[in-house]
């Protein structure tokens, strides 16, 4: 049971780390003329993640462009960064809980 759940959570952490990189790139290029903001869609299920569907980096449509052709909104990127960090922390806590359960089972087995 842990193997599958751990694999799913680990894969989701990989996805979140990848998304963090994309968001950081958007922020770093906020003043680059002609730069288009990018994002990675969050998979709708863990099954998609296990099938290797970590999402593709795509340009974000429907964002207002400035005169220099750049469409990065620092407010939007800060919000995405905060959301991504919350998800990362949640998944990390879930993994810790699973490891704690396994550790507890091992300790019970030793004392029996």
N, C-alpha and C positions, 0 to 999 in steps of 0.2 A: 504494500500500500504506500509506504513512504517513497519507494523508488519512483512511482508514477507521479505522486503529488510533488515530490522534491524536484523531479525533472521539469514538471510544468512550471513550478514557481521559479526555478533556476532559469528556465527559458524566458519567462516573463521579465525577470531581472535583466537579462541580456537585452530584451526589447526596450526596456525603460532606460538602460544605459545608452543604447543607440539613439533613442529619442532625445536624451539629455545632450548628446553631442550635436544633434541637428539644431536644437534650440540655442545652444551656446554659439554655434556658427552663425545663426541668424542675428544674435545680439552682437557678435564680433563684427558683423558686416552691416550694421545699422546705418553707417555713414558711407557705404560703398555705392557709388552711383550705378544704377541699373540692376542692383542685386534684388533678387526675388526671394521672399521668405519661403522656407520649405518646412515640411512636417512629415511625420510618419503616422498613419492611421493606427489606432489602438485595435488590436484583434478583438473580435466579438466573443471569442471563446478560447479556452486553453487548448482545445483541440486544434485550432488554427496554428497556435504556437508550436505544438508538437509536430505538426506537419511541415514545419519549417517556414511558415508564413509569418515572418516577423515584420511584415509590412515593407513597402517600398517608399523611398524618399520621393516625395512629389512636391511640386511648387504649390503653394497655398493660393487658391483662387479667391477672387472677390475681395481682395484687400486694396484699399485706396493707395494709389501711387503718388509719391511726391513729385515735384518738378524735376528732380534728378533721376526719376525712374525707379527709385527704391520704394519698396512697399512694406518694409519692416516696421512694426509698431512695438516699441519697447514695452508699453503697457501690456500688450497682448502676450509678448514673449515672457514677461515677468510672471504673468498669470499661468501660462503653460509650464514654466519652470517650477512654480510652486505646486501645481497639480501633479506634475511628474514626480517631484520630491516626496509628496504625500503618498503616492502610490508605491514608490520605491520603499519607503519606510514601512508601509503596511505589509508588503510582500516579505520584507526582511523579518518582520515580527512573526509572520506566519511560519516562515522557515525555522526561526528560533523555537517556536512552539512545537513544531514537529520533532526537531532535534532533542528538545527537552523530554518529550514523550518517549523517544527511543532510549535516551539515557536512563530514564526512570525504569523502563522495562528491563534494561540490562542490569541495573542495580538490583531489581527485585529477583531476577534470575540468579544473581550471585548469592543472594542471601537465602535462597530456597534450598 
